[in-house]
Amino acid sequence: MTPQSEDDGPVQPPEAPEPERLPETRLGKRKLDEEEEEELPRMTLLEHLDELRRRILRTLIVVVVAFFGCFAFAEQIYNLLAKPIEPHVDQLVFDGVADPFIVQVKVALLAAVFVTSPYLVAQLWGFVAPGLYRREKRYAIPFIFFGSLFFIGGGAFGYFVALPFATEFLVNMGLNANWDADIRIERYFSFAVNVLLGLAVMFQLPIVIFMLSQLGVVTPRFLMRHFRWAVLIIIVVSAIITPTPDAVNMTIVAGPTVLLYLVGVGASALVQRRRKRIEEEEGD
């Protein structure tokens, strides 16, 4: 055996073989994504207010632009909104010089709000998005789509169902008392705007419940435990939207809203089930 010379240097140990990589599983990939997730940005109160100011300004600009476009069709929009009351009165009247102009402004502004509703919902999402995690921001498109859909759906329900029923009841109450109907156009359209916008906002209830469930603020058990209080609040809001003394018109608004609340409870249950499944996978 030949001795090793000093020039050869120390003997290098053999390199350890590189460990074989296991195939990446869906759970492992999810964990890696969560580990690489950036920390939520911290914003001061002034920064939040400045962000809110900028988004409100953008919203106003878009609504104003849409308003001028809808104002060109104000007469056609007026004819559509007047259809629910036309069968019950001969003609709407006005007693102020500026009333016709005010009515056209109101109907054009109402139409502009519904036309730009997807942008309005997107601005709302953009305001709350900085406080969400990356996995929660993936709900942007569904939130904007279903938020706009429910907003327009609430307005359509108010126009085709709630407004005709409420108008018929209120007008017939006066006619049955042998009173002459002398309805001003400005007051009627104020009532119509109240009903349509009120229902459009109330129809956002499932979307709000879903987002609160996604953020862990509410659970299906919490929602059902406070179901009676939710029904009471819905009835009060419905009475404000349709100020009629009978229970029929109030039920027309409150009934679908209660069903939407239950739809939101179902969506919250799906969110909780998905969260439990993820926790079980991580535990395994």
DRENSENU-161335 format. One line per field, with one value per residue (C-alpha): x, y, z; residue in three letters. Coordinates in nm, 4 decimals, padded with zeros to 6 digits. Example, Ala and Ser with C-alpha at 12.3 -4.5 7.8 and 13.67 -1.06 7.14 Angstrom:
BEGIN
xx <- (01.2300_01.3670)
yy <- (-00.4500_-00.1060)
zz <- (00.7800_00.7140)
aa <- (ALA_SER)
This chain:
BEGIN
xx <- (00.0000_00.1575_00.1588_-00.0173_00.2145_00.1823_00.1266_-00.1935_-00.3714_-00.6342_-00.8726_-01.2138_-01.5130_-01.7581_-02.0488_-02.3805_-02.6419_-02.9038_-03.2282_-03.5063_-03.7806_-04.1261_-04.4043_-04.5673_-04.9159_-05.2042_-05.1824_-04.8075_-04.8494_-05.1145_-04.8803_-04.5978_-04.8267_-04.9346_-04.5728_-04.4768_-04.7782_-04.6881_-04.7768_-05.0895_-05.0074_-05.0523_-05.2381_-05.2949_-05.6323_-05.5356_-05.4280_-05.7640_-05.9481_-05.7387_-05.8085_-06.1798_-06.1734_-06.0064_-06.2485_-06.5506_-06.4162_-06.3714_-06.7207_-06.8727_-06.6935_-06.8205_-07.1753_-07.1778_-07.0608_-07.3303_-07.5835_-07.5341_-07.5749_-07.8952_-08.0288_-08.0591_-08.3136_-08.4808_-08.8227_-08.8135_-08.6980_-08.9749_-09.2363_-09.1069_-09.1110_-09.4593_-09.6155_-09.6899_-09.9144_-10.0692_-10.3597_-10.4699_-10.4596_-10.5504_-10.2428_-09.9628_-09.9465_-09.6892_-09.7323_-09.3805_-09.2044_-08.8889_-09.0665_-09.0366_-08.6642_-08.6136_-08.7967_-08.5815_-08.2678_-08.3880_-08.4744_-08.1453_-07.9472_-08.1332_-08.0603_-07.6933_-07.6570_-07.7933_-07.5882_-07.2649_-07.3439_-07.0644_-06.8117_-06.9546_-06.9251_-06.5700_-06.4748_-06.6188_-06.4096_-06.1017_-06.1443_-06.1637_-05.9169_-05.5982_-05.7193_-05.7585_-05.5131_-05.4077_-05.6354_-05.9281_-05.8593_-05.9434_-06.3115_-06.2899_-06.4592_-06.7406_-06.7988_-06.8275_-07.0400_-07.2890_-07.2919_-07.3930_-07.6392_-07.8162_-07.8177_-07.9851_-08.2089_-08.3280_-08.4144_-08.6002_-08.7951_-08.8892_-09.0044_-09.2048_-09.3403_-09.3022_-09.3710_-09.6923_-09.8363_-09.7502_-09.8796_-10.2077_-10.2714_-10.1941_-10.3912_-10.6929_-10.7016_-10.7735_-11.0092_-11.2144_-11.2598_-11.4082_-11.1013_-10.9742_-10.6236_-10.4088_-10.0597_-09.7561_-09.4885_-09.2076_-09.3477_-09.4289_-09.0789_-08.9267_-09.1295_-09.0248_-08.6552_-08.6880_-08.8378_-08.6015_-08.2763_-08.3838_-08.4520_-08.1339_-07.9316_-08.1255_-08.0589_-07.6864_-07.7500_-07.6217_-07.3024_-07.2366_-07.2976_-07.0683_-06.7827_-06.8250_-06.8175_-06.5069_-06.3378_-06.4474_-06.6713_-06.9942_-07.0781_-07.3961_-07.4674_-07.4362_-07.6647_-07.9352_-07.9114_-07.9879_-08.2416_-08.5303_-08.3402_-08.2511_-08.6191_-08.7135_-08.4542_-08.5680_-08.9304_-08.8384_-08.6351_-08.9142_-09.1637_-08.9376_-08.9021_-09.2759_-09.4507_-09.7894_-09.9993_-10.0883_-09.8844_-09.9223_-09.6970_-09.4457_-09.4365_-09.3685_-09.0397_-08.9609_-09.0361_-08.7717_-08.5215_-08.5654_-08.5118_-08.1955_-08.0806_-08.1245_-07.9319_-07.6542_-07.6661_-07.6245_-07.3271_-07.1773_-07.2209_-07.0306_-06.7489_-06.7296_-06.7339_-06.4492_-06.2483_-06.2966_-06.1896_-05.8700_-05.7979_-05.8500_-05.6128_-05.3496_-05.3954_-05.3457)
yy <- (00.0000_00.3274_00.6002_00.9242_01.2152_01.5483_01.7267_01.5379_01.7194_01.5820_01.3220_01.4714_01.2776_01.1559_01.3894_01.2809_01.2088_01.4794_01.3735_01.2840_01.5443_01.4211_01.5232_01.8476_01.7903_02.0350_02.0866_02.1428_02.3927_02.5767_02.5926_02.7270_02.9919_03.0944_03.1086_03.3289_03.5517_03.9100_04.0771_04.2900_04.6562_04.8862_05.2105_05.4988_05.6610_05.9514_05.7104_05.5303_05.8600_05.9677_05.6359_05.6760_06.0322_05.9270_05.6425_05.8597_06.1194_05.8565_05.7250_06.0712_06.1404_05.8151_05.8698_06.2298_06.1155_05.8469_06.1031_06.3260_06.0227_05.9168_06.2732_06.2606_05.9781_06.1271_06.1433_05.7737_05.6784_05.8947_05.7096_05.3752_05.4783_05.6282_05.3021_05.1588_05.4543_05.5237_05.2742_05.4457_05.8172_06.0110_06.2304_06.3385_06.7099_06.9588_07.2818_07.4190_07.5762_07.3711_07.0399_06.8964_06.9686_06.8222_06.5050_06.4615_06.5093_06.2460_05.9850_06.0430_06.0149_05.6988_05.5429_05.6475_05.4711_05.1444_05.1727_05.2270_04.9760_04.7336_05.0154_05.1212_04.7670_04.7439_05.0638_04.9231_04.6098_04.8170_05.0025_04.6873_04.4784_04.6121_04.4576_04.1108_03.8254_03.7087_03.4045_03.6303_03.8707_03.5904_03.6626_03.9996_03.8924_03.6922_03.9798_04.2376_04.0114_03.8961_04.2347_04.4044_04.1260_04.1496_04.5301_04.5359_04.2444_04.4372_04.7358_04.5117_04.3488_04.6917_04.8088_04.5012_04.3893_04.6202_04.9575_04.8522_04.6879_04.9804_05.2358_05.0528_05.0183_05.3790_05.5309_05.3040_05.3926_05.7536_05.6675_05.4372_05.7290_05.9343_06.1571_06.2898_06.1828_06.4878_06.3394_06.5534_06.4042_06.5190_06.3394_06.0244_05.9938_06.0584_05.7639_05.5506_05.6300_05.5381_05.1981_05.1077_05.2120_05.0729_04.7284_04.7377_04.7922_04.5324_04.2715_04.3011_04.1079_03.7656_03.9243_04.1046_03.7885_03.5864_03.8359_03.8591_03.4796_03.4684_03.7114_03.5045_03.7765_03.5701_03.1996_03.0105_02.9366_03.3059_03.4056_03.1554_03.2366_03.6002_03.5176_03.6801_04.0062_03.9944_03.9516_04.2430_04.4698_04.3613_04.4405_04.7857_04.8664_04.7315_04.9559_05.2543_05.1632_05.1059_05.3335_05.1614_05.0629_04.7173_04.4033_04.2942_04.5555_04.5265_04.1490_04.1952_04.3614_04.1783_03.8264_03.8156_03.9870_03.7172_03.4550_03.6373_03.6307_03.2524_03.2341_03.4224_03.1701_02.8906_03.0702_03.1121_02.7387_02.6621_02.8916_02.7240_02.3757_02.4686_02.6127_02.2954_02.0774_02.2787_02.2505_01.8738_01.8415_02.0463_01.8315_01.5133)
zz <- (00.0000_-00.1142_00.1497_00.0564_-00.0180_00.1600_-00.1731_-00.2379_00.0457_00.2827_00.1585_00.0726_00.2118_-00.0501_-00.1163_00.0283_-00.2354_-00.2746_-00.1055_-00.3428_-00.3603_-00.2830_-00.5185_-00.4123_-00.2792_-00.2918_00.0845_00.0665_-00.2110_-00.0095_00.2902_00.0746_-00.0650_00.2837_00.4027_00.1101_00.1640_00.2329_00.5563_00.5433_00.4787_00.7732_00.7083_00.9422_00.9937_00.7692_00.4947_00.5210_00.4978_00.2002_00.0262_00.0982_-00.0373_-00.3627_-00.4227_-00.3482_-00.5908_-00.8646_-00.7988_-00.8224_-01.1519_-01.3048_-01.1779_-01.3087_-01.6526_-01.6576_-01.5334_-01.8377_-02.0620_-01.8853_-01.8762_-02.2549_-02.2052_-01.8973_-02.0639_-02.1593_-01.8094_-01.6648_-01.8734_-01.7440_-01.3792_-01.4137_-01.5387_-01.1893_-01.1024_-01.4423_-01.4005_-01.0773_-01.1656_-01.4749_-01.4758_-01.2475_-01.1746_-01.0546_-00.8615_-00.8828_-01.1778_-01.1217_-01.0487_-01.4039_-01.4090_-01.0591_-01.1616_-01.4723_-01.2623_-01.0144_-01.2745_-01.4600_-01.1370_-01.0392_-01.3768_-01.3515_-01.0162_-01.1575_-01.4774_-01.2856_-01.0098_-01.1171_-01.0873_-00.7506_-00.6167_-00.7552_-00.5723_-00.2514_-00.2968_-00.3729_-00.0448_00.1708_-00.0323_00.1359_00.4626_00.3087_00.2659_-00.0779_-00.0686_00.0249_-00.2607_-00.5045_-00.4362_-00.6128_-00.9373_-00.7672_-00.5242_-00.8018_-01.0223_-00.7608_-00.5864_-00.9115_-00.9932_-00.6574_-00.6706_-01.0113_-00.9087_-00.6034_-00.8197_-01.0661_-00.7819_-00.6530_-00.9963_-01.0983_-00.7591_-00.4600_-00.6244_-00.8079_-00.4945_-00.2687_-00.5188_-00.5726_-00.2012_-00.1165_-00.4037_-00.3570_00.0111_-00.0835_-00.3693_-00.1484_00.0924_-00.1957_-00.2197_-00.5499_-00.6487_-00.7194_-00.7001_-00.7645_-00.9876_-00.7581_-00.4528_-00.6470_-00.7882_-00.4471_-00.3221_-00.6216_-00.5705_-00.2032_-00.2877_-00.5722_-00.4058_-00.0697_-00.2145_-00.4218_-00.1052_00.0954_-00.1720_-00.0905_00.2326_00.1114_-00.0241_00.3044_00.5087_00.2829_00.3158_00.6935_00.7130_00.4969_00.7352_01.0362_01.1797_01.1768_01.1713_01.0731_01.4389_01.5264_01.2391_01.3307_01.7022_01.6202_01.3496_01.5398_01.5744_01.2062_01.1134_01.3387_01.1760_00.8289_00.9154_01.0451_00.7339_00.5119_00.6878_00.6167_00.2483_00.1974_00.4508_00.4392_00.7424_00.6100_00.6497_00.2868_00.1300_00.4119_00.3638_-00.0074_00.0884_00.4120_00.2811_00.0046_00.2338_00.4989_00.2286_00.1227_00.4841_00.4855_00.1573_00.3331_00.6184_00.3629_00.2093_00.5562_00.6174_00.2964_00.4073_00.7477_00.5939_00.3617_00.6513_00.8571_00.5645_00.5267_00.8988_00.8871_00.5914_00.7702_01.0831_00.8796)
aa <- (MET_THR_PRO_GLN_SER_GLU_ASP_ASP_GLY_PRO_VAL_GLN_PRO_PRO_GLU_ALA_PRO_GLU_PRO_GLU_ARG_LEU_PRO_GLU_THR_ARG_LEU_GLY_LYS_ARG_LYS_LEU_ASP_GLU_GLU_GLU_GLU_GLU_GLU_LEU_PRO_ARG_MET_THR_LEU_LEU_GLU_HIS_LEU_ASP_GLU_LEU_ARG_ARG_ARG_ILE_LEU_ARG_THR_LEU_ILE_VAL_VAL_VAL_VAL_ALA_PHE_PHE_GLY_CYS_PHE_ALA_PHE_ALA_GLU_GLN_ILE_TYR_ASN_LEU_LEU_ALA_LYS_PRO_ILE_GLU_PRO_HIS_VAL_ASP_GLN_LEU_VAL_PHE_ASP_GLY_VAL_ALA_ASP_PRO_PHE_ILE_VAL_GLN_VAL_LYS_VAL_ALA_LEU_LEU_ALA_ALA_VAL_PHE_VAL_THR_SER_PRO_TYR_LEU_VAL_ALA_GLN_LEU_TRP_GLY_PHE_VAL_ALA_PRO_GLY_LEU_TYR_ARG_ARG_GLU_LYS_ARG_TYR_ALA_ILE_PRO_PHE_ILE_PHE_PHE_GLY_SER_LEU_PHE_PHE_ILE_GLY_GLY_GLY_ALA_PHE_GLY_TYR_PHE_VAL_ALA_LEU_PRO_PHE_ALA_THR_GLU_PHE_LEU_VAL_ASN_MET_GLY_LEU_ASN_ALA_ASN_TRP_ASP_ALA_ASP_ILE_ARG_ILE_GLU_ARG_TYR_PHE_SER_PHE_ALA_VAL_ASN_VAL_LEU_LEU_GLY_LEU_ALA_VAL_MET_PHE_GLN_LEU_PRO_ILE_VAL_ILE_PHE_MET_LEU_SER_GLN_LEU_GLY_VAL_VAL_THR_PRO_ARG_PHE_LEU_MET_ARG_HIS_PHE_ARG_TRP_ALA_VAL_LEU_ILE_ILE_ILE_VAL_VAL_SER_ALA_ILE_ILE_THR_PRO_THR_PRO_ASP_ALA_VAL_ASN_MET_THR_ILE_VAL_ALA_GLY_PRO_THR_VAL_LEU_LEU_TYR_LEU_VAL_GLY_VAL_GLY_ALA_SER_ALA_LEU_VAL_GLN_ARG_ARG_ARG_LYS_ARG_ILE_GLU_GLU_GLU_GLU_GLY_ASP)
